[in-house]
């Protein structure tokens, strides 16, 4: 395989996203303002936060009545009991809950801090939830953006997660459309001619992480285009990146 380069372009000049906004249309307008060009097989990485905002996945904390469990936990660790209650409501399974930290499994199957509930970049007095169906959100964006630019493209809806046994955060793919989320090298030879038996690359996560380099948390750049990644044809979804119970050695 010949060497190739990858380019990453931030999509700037986007306004604040509000419930009901057409995210694909706003991204397309920003791209045209910046005189950027979209090519076939470009991958759009879009921050979960703006997708959730547009889909109305916003909770006003003033409307939340905390349970005793949420109130007791919040009091012990000096947390907002209303926000803790929202986290518990969004949680399918508590993985770990101690030292003021909640690691939970969401209904989607993601393992992350606070079930993905986040107050950063949220309206005052509110928290933002993960999209109900990130793959559907990605597919909706893909359909509209492909139509806008008359080109087959891929879309990743991304979020920032922590990782077990590793410090720091990294972007990962929640929803995927138009590309294969994984590259399966099993059965192919390595450079020495040995057959690979376990190498499946989470290419969607790698693209999402690369895009974060130009997006950032505080720069107000919620989308980027990754060019040249060659992630392969579509056929699976972001949900396929989630390890099933049968192969989870830590459950």
Legacy VTK file of the C-alpha trace (Angstrom):
# vtk DataFile Version 3.0
C-alpha trace
ASCII
DATASET POLYDATA
POINTS 251 float
0.000 0.000 0.000
1.404 3.393 -0.967
1.897 6.112 1.635
-0.780 8.791 1.788
-1.398 12.034 3.624
-4.441 13.152 5.564
-5.767 16.699 5.764
-8.037 18.137 8.471
-10.017 21.326 7.930
-11.901 23.146 10.718
-15.373 24.414 9.833
-15.392 27.924 11.284
-17.851 30.833 11.346
-20.715 28.743 12.717
-23.344 30.386 14.949
-24.604 29.100 18.285
-26.883 26.117 17.675
-30.390 26.140 19.140
-33.196 23.553 19.314
-34.732 22.946 15.912
-31.780 24.306 13.928
-30.769 22.650 10.663
-27.221 21.610 11.561
-26.406 20.318 8.079
-27.586 23.559 6.505
-25.592 25.637 8.970
-22.438 23.583 8.339
-22.930 23.912 4.574
-23.386 27.684 4.852
-20.227 28.004 6.968
-18.224 25.965 4.455
-19.339 28.225 1.637
-18.546 31.374 3.636
-15.029 30.072 4.179
-14.757 29.132 0.481
-13.907 25.560 1.357
-14.389 22.746 -1.133
-15.962 19.387 -0.357
-14.675 16.317 -2.163
-15.930 12.814 -2.594
-15.205 10.608 0.442
-14.549 13.546 2.782
-15.578 12.684 6.344
-17.436 15.316 8.352
-16.828 15.075 12.095
-19.562 16.886 14.005
-19.504 17.481 17.757
-22.255 15.713 19.639
-23.001 18.886 21.564
-24.438 20.784 18.589
-26.365 17.725 17.409
-27.913 17.334 20.859
-28.753 21.033 21.037
-30.485 20.959 17.656
-32.418 17.847 18.678
-33.590 19.497 21.887
-31.654 17.190 24.196
-31.424 19.930 26.811
-32.679 19.660 30.387
-33.410 22.669 32.571
-32.155 21.780 36.038
-34.914 23.843 37.644
-37.403 21.274 36.307
-35.631 18.294 37.929
-36.790 16.773 41.224
-33.853 14.834 42.698
-34.319 11.385 44.173
-32.985 10.558 47.641
-30.110 8.645 46.054
-29.111 11.661 43.973
-29.492 14.051 46.904
-27.417 11.885 49.251
-24.629 11.413 46.691
-24.580 15.107 45.812
-24.389 16.134 49.468
-21.516 13.740 50.112
-19.429 15.048 47.210
-20.614 18.669 46.901
-22.362 18.116 43.564
-25.530 19.603 42.107
-28.169 17.074 43.140
-30.344 17.931 40.146
-27.521 17.197 37.733
-26.769 13.936 39.562
-30.423 12.990 39.166
-30.244 13.587 35.406
-27.134 11.387 35.235
-28.930 8.576 37.065
-31.924 8.867 34.748
-29.679 8.562 31.695
-27.863 5.549 33.171
-28.651 1.937 32.314
-25.948 0.496 34.583
-23.586 1.982 37.140
-20.061 0.759 36.421
-18.400 2.663 39.269
-19.662 5.309 41.642
-17.158 6.633 44.150
-14.982 9.639 45.083
-17.507 11.927 43.451
-17.194 10.242 40.072
-19.928 8.315 38.278
-18.915 5.976 35.463
-22.010 4.554 33.850
-23.328 2.650 30.883
-25.839 4.611 28.853
-28.879 3.154 27.120
-26.834 3.241 23.918
-24.162 1.021 25.496
-21.482 3.703 25.888
-19.336 3.510 29.033
-18.491 7.059 30.056
-18.471 9.594 32.861
-21.863 10.900 33.992
-23.750 9.028 31.243
-22.600 11.729 28.838
-24.555 14.431 30.695
-22.600 17.675 30.376
-22.987 21.285 31.519
-20.131 22.682 29.420
-21.253 24.903 26.548
-24.834 24.477 27.743
-27.367 27.275 28.300
-27.307 28.730 31.818
-28.966 26.406 34.310
-29.116 23.505 31.842
-27.320 20.282 30.983
-27.072 18.572 27.618
-27.738 14.876 27.012
-26.364 12.583 24.324
-28.465 12.197 21.169
-31.150 9.536 21.516
-29.813 7.694 18.457
-26.360 8.928 17.340
-26.296 6.697 14.249
-29.631 8.080 13.080
-28.361 11.612 13.732
-25.240 10.870 11.666
-27.301 9.420 8.834
-29.608 12.450 8.754
-26.587 14.732 8.498
-24.980 12.552 5.834
-28.085 12.600 3.637
-28.425 16.385 3.816
-24.726 17.180 3.393
-24.349 14.753 0.484
-27.260 16.546 -1.186
-25.819 19.988 -0.407
-22.484 19.184 -2.038
-23.548 16.566 -4.601
-20.884 14.170 -3.328
-20.815 10.933 -1.342
-19.415 11.798 2.072
-19.199 10.238 5.522
-20.329 11.647 8.857
-19.177 10.954 12.394
-20.974 12.366 15.416
-18.232 12.578 18.034
-17.839 13.170 21.745
-14.948 13.354 24.186
-14.536 10.338 26.470
-12.019 9.246 29.063
-10.307 5.871 28.748
-9.643 3.092 31.286
-6.016 2.948 32.426
-5.112 6.041 30.391
-4.993 9.663 31.480
-6.585 12.402 29.422
-9.565 12.535 27.114
-9.941 11.801 23.424
-12.626 12.170 20.797
-14.539 9.016 19.856
-17.260 8.200 17.354
-20.784 7.907 18.738
-22.696 7.850 15.461
-21.339 6.832 12.066
-22.845 7.055 8.575
-21.449 6.629 5.083
-18.221 4.938 6.154
-17.148 1.680 7.747
-16.438 2.317 11.443
-13.802 -0.434 11.548
-11.068 -1.732 9.262
-10.692 -5.493 9.608
-7.172 -6.700 8.822
-7.715 -10.233 10.086
-6.576 -12.849 7.619
-4.175 -10.478 5.855
-0.360 -10.729 6.112
1.744 -8.276 8.077
5.016 -6.873 6.741
6.800 -10.076 7.705
4.227 -12.309 6.039
2.569 -13.464 9.271
-1.223 -13.673 9.176
-3.008 -11.155 11.369
-5.601 -12.725 13.677
-6.902 -9.926 15.904
-6.212 -6.585 14.225
-9.432 -4.635 13.747
-8.821 -0.870 13.639
-11.469 1.471 15.039
-10.995 3.860 12.135
-14.037 5.994 13.045
-12.582 6.662 16.498
-9.207 7.518 14.953
-10.805 9.986 12.525
-12.812 11.552 15.360
-9.669 11.929 17.471
-7.770 13.481 14.562
-10.552 16.017 13.974
-10.399 17.104 17.614
-6.955 18.548 16.909
-8.589 21.420 15.005
-11.949 21.534 16.827
-11.107 21.882 20.500
-13.411 22.461 23.465
-13.118 26.228 23.803
-12.479 27.402 20.260
-16.114 27.319 19.150
-15.377 25.017 16.206
-17.881 22.147 16.408
-17.170 20.513 13.043
-14.272 19.512 10.834
-13.634 17.763 7.555
-11.094 14.934 7.401
-9.773 14.205 3.914
-7.729 11.229 2.751
-8.505 8.806 5.576
-9.987 6.238 3.168
-12.120 4.593 5.864
-13.766 2.105 3.513
-17.332 1.548 2.404
-20.316 1.889 4.669
-22.199 -1.111 5.964
-21.965 -0.885 9.734
-22.768 1.764 12.308
-21.283 3.447 15.352
-23.134 0.933 17.501
-20.890 -1.779 16.062
-17.937 -0.188 17.877
-19.459 -1.139 21.236
-18.041 -4.358 22.655
-20.776 -6.885 23.366
-21.246 -8.543 26.768
-19.913 -11.890 25.583
-16.506 -10.417 24.768
-16.318 -8.010 27.701
-13.787 -9.491 30.139
-14.459 -6.837 32.803
-18.226 -7.081 33.117
LINES 1 252
251 0 1 2 3 4 5 6 7 8 9 10 11 12 13 14 15 16 17 18 19 20 21 22 23 24 25 26 27 28 29 30 31 32 33 34 35 36 37 38 39 40 41 42 43 44 45 46 47 48 49 50 51 52 53 54 55 56 57 58 59 60 61 62 63 64 65 66 67 68 69 70 71 72 73 74 75 76 77 78 79 80 81 82 83 84 85 86 87 88 89 90 91 92 93 94 95 96 97 98 99 100 101 102 103 104 105 106 107 108 109 110 111 112 113 114 115 116 117 118 119 120 121 122 123 124 125 126 127 128 129 130 131 132 133 134 135 136 137 138 139 140 141 142 143 144 145 146 147 148 149 150 151 152 153 154 155 156 157 158 159 160 161 162 163 164 165 166 167 168 169 170 171 172 173 174 175 176 177 178 179 180 181 182 183 184 185 186 187 188 189 190 191 192 193 194 195 196 197 198 199 200 201 202 203 204 205 206 207 208 209 210 211 212 213 214 215 216 217 218 219 220 221 222 223 224 225 226 227 228 229 230 231 232 233 234 235 236 237 238 239 240 241 242 243 244 245 246 247 248 249 250
